[in-house]
Amino acid sequence: MATVIDWHAHHTAPEIAERIHQLTGKRPHIDAYDSPDLSKRVKEMDEVGIDLQLICQGAGVYADQLPAEQALEIVRSSNDVLAERISPHKHRLKGITALSLKNIDESVKEIERTHAEGFRAVLLYPHVDGEMLVDTEVMEPIYQKISEHNLPIFLHGAGTAQSPSLKRLEDGGAGVAYAVLSDGEVAECCLRMIASGVFDRFPNLKIVIRSSGGGIPLLLHRFFWKHKGPKGEQKYSEIFLEHFSIDCASSDAPTLAFLIAKMGESNIVFGSDYCGGLGPLNKAFNAISLQANPEHVKRFTEKNSRQLLHM
């Protein structure tokens, strides 16, 4: 029986949501299945057969929408609350470190601090205030510290598109931002990292993209441009498959079958998006259970996760 490792789960701490409400006037949404009592989560994991879950802050807890000092307060508090809540369940739950890219030096310290507390990955959003930073020199200390500890990155869209034109659309353009622009930013982020030589300088960096990779698997055949690096010329698609994986959250059965065929078995890990929109945790296996060989899918996602987490 395969060990199931869930890469994509959220916890939106009520006290962090309240603090953001105080600072912005807007309260992040808390999923109906979320609870500060993580023993309930562990019980649900037992019921459905998930052995280990990596947890990051809720998607609405995006600190870098705030001024730098407040952003740093939020990520520190978010990491502290998560560490406290997973502490009684360390054999089943692991934290993913939140960062503020408006506070690079302090975020390097956060990676060090949370790694010492047992956090196993680092959460990264594609941009800050609408600007891509992933391909700039300012990010080098972040990549250096992540590489030093052999931590994988969990790449998540923030859904914070900046264009004023969105305001003329229904709901302030939220449907456009979350469904299309967020995925577009993630795809651009990945290719900027490749084109700027990030993986030349940090060859052990590994990145898991949330929610079935967004639109990237559909675009993979378009990654034909060649990067000129230490290994000679390599297609962007080759470098992408060497350094990036996707979780299978948000897939239905036909989509998952396509992802396996397109990305290859070695580039897919299990993800549920629990407390981020999945609904009850028992829905997490709907797509896998309809594959020709569900146990085989569980086995190769376990193998990939173990490699990424150095287990």
SULUR-V785342 format. One record per pair of residues at least 4 apart in sequence whose C-alpha atoms are under 7 Angstrom apart, sorted by the first residue. I is the first residue (numbers start at 1). J is the second residue. If there is no record, write none. Layout:
i j
I J
I J
This chain:
i j
2 298
2 299
2 302
3 51
3 302
4 50
4 51
4 52
4 298
4 302
5 50
5 51
5 52
5 53
5 270
5 302
5 305
6 52
6 53
6 54
6 270
6 271
6 272
7 53
7 54
7 247
7 270
7 271
8 54
8 55
8 210
8 271
8 272
8 273
9 53
9 54
9 55
9 56
9 272
9 273
9 274
9 275
9 276
10 55
10 56
10 57
10 58
10 273
10 274
10 275
10 276
11 34
11 55
11 56
11 57
11 58
11 275
12 17
12 30
12 57
12 58
13 17
13 36
14 18
15 19
16 20
16 78
17 21
17 27
17 28
18 22
18 27
19 23
20 24
20 26
20 27
21 25
21 26
21 27
28 60
28 61
29 60
30 34
31 275
31 276
33 275
33 279
33 280
34 275
38 42
38 85
38 86
39 43
40 44
41 45
42 46
43 47
44 48
44 281
45 49
45 50
45 51
46 50
48 282
51 92
52 92
52 93
53 92
53 93
53 94
54 93
54 94
54 95
54 96
55 94
55 95
55 96
56 95
56 96
56 97
57 61
57 78
58 276
59 158
62 158
63 71
63 74
63 75
63 100
64 71
64 100
64 102
64 128
65 129
66 70
66 71
67 71
68 72
68 102
68 103
69 73
70 74
71 75
71 100
72 76
72 100
72 103
73 77
74 78
75 79
75 98
75 99
75 100
76 80
77 81
78 82
79 83
79 97
79 98
80 84
81 85
82 86
82 95
83 87
83 95
86 90
86 93
86 94
89 93
90 94
94 119
94 120
95 119
95 120
96 119
96 120
96 121
96 122
96 123
97 111
97 114
97 119
97 121
97 122
97 123
98 122
98 123
99 107
99 123
100 104
100 107
101 128
103 107
104 108
104 142
105 109
106 110
107 111
108 112
108 141
108 142
108 145
109 113
110 114
111 115
112 116
113 117
114 118
114 119
115 119
115 120
120 151
120 309
121 151
121 152
121 153
121 154
122 151
122 152
122 153
122 154
123 153
123 154
123 155
124 153
124 154
124 155
124 156
125 155
125 156
125 157
125 158
126 132
126 134
126 157
126 185
126 186
126 189
127 131
127 132
127 133
128 132
130 161
130 162
133 139
134 139
134 189
134 193
135 192
135 193
135 196
139 143
140 144
141 145
142 146
143 147
144 148
145 149
146 150
146 151
147 151
147 202
147 204
147 205
152 205
152 206
152 207
152 308
153 206
153 207
153 208
154 207
154 208
154 209
155 207
155 208
155 209
155 210
156 209
156 210
157 182
157 183
157 186
158 182
159 177
159 178
159 182
161 177
161 181
166 172
166 173
167 172
167 173
168 172
169 173
173 177
174 178
175 179
176 180
176 181
177 181
177 182
178 182
180 184
181 185
182 186
183 187
183 214
183 215
184 188
185 189
186 190
187 191
187 216
188 192
189 193
190 194
191 195
192 196
193 197
193 198
194 198
194 199
194 236
195 227
197 201
198 202
199 203
199 205
200 229
200 230
205 243
206 243
206 244
207 243
207 244
207 245
208 244
208 245
208 246
208 247
209 213
209 245
209 246
209 247
210 246
210 247
211 247
211 248
211 249
211 250
212 246
212 247
212 248
212 249
212 250
212 251
213 217
213 246
215 219
216 220
217 259
217 262
217 263
220 237
223 235
223 236
223 237
224 235
224 236
224 237
225 235
225 236
226 233
226 234
226 235
226 236
227 233
227 234
227 235
227 236
228 232
228 233
228 234
229 233
234 238
234 239
235 239
236 240
237 241
238 242
239 243
240 244
241 267
245 267
245 268
246 267
246 268
246 269
247 268
247 269
247 270
247 271
248 256
248 268
248 269
248 270
248 271
249 271
249 272
249 273
251 255
251 256
251 287
252 256
252 287
253 257
253 287
253 288
253 290
253 291
254 258
255 259
256 260
256 287
257 261
258 262
259 263
260 264
260 265
263 267
265 300
266 304
268 301
269 301
269 304
269 305
270 301
272 278
272 284
273 277
273 278
274 278
274 279
274 281
275 279
285 289
286 290
287 291
288 294
289 294
293 297
294 298
295 299
296 300
297 301
298 302
299 303
300 304
301 305
302 306
303 307
304 308
305 309
306 310
306 311
307 311
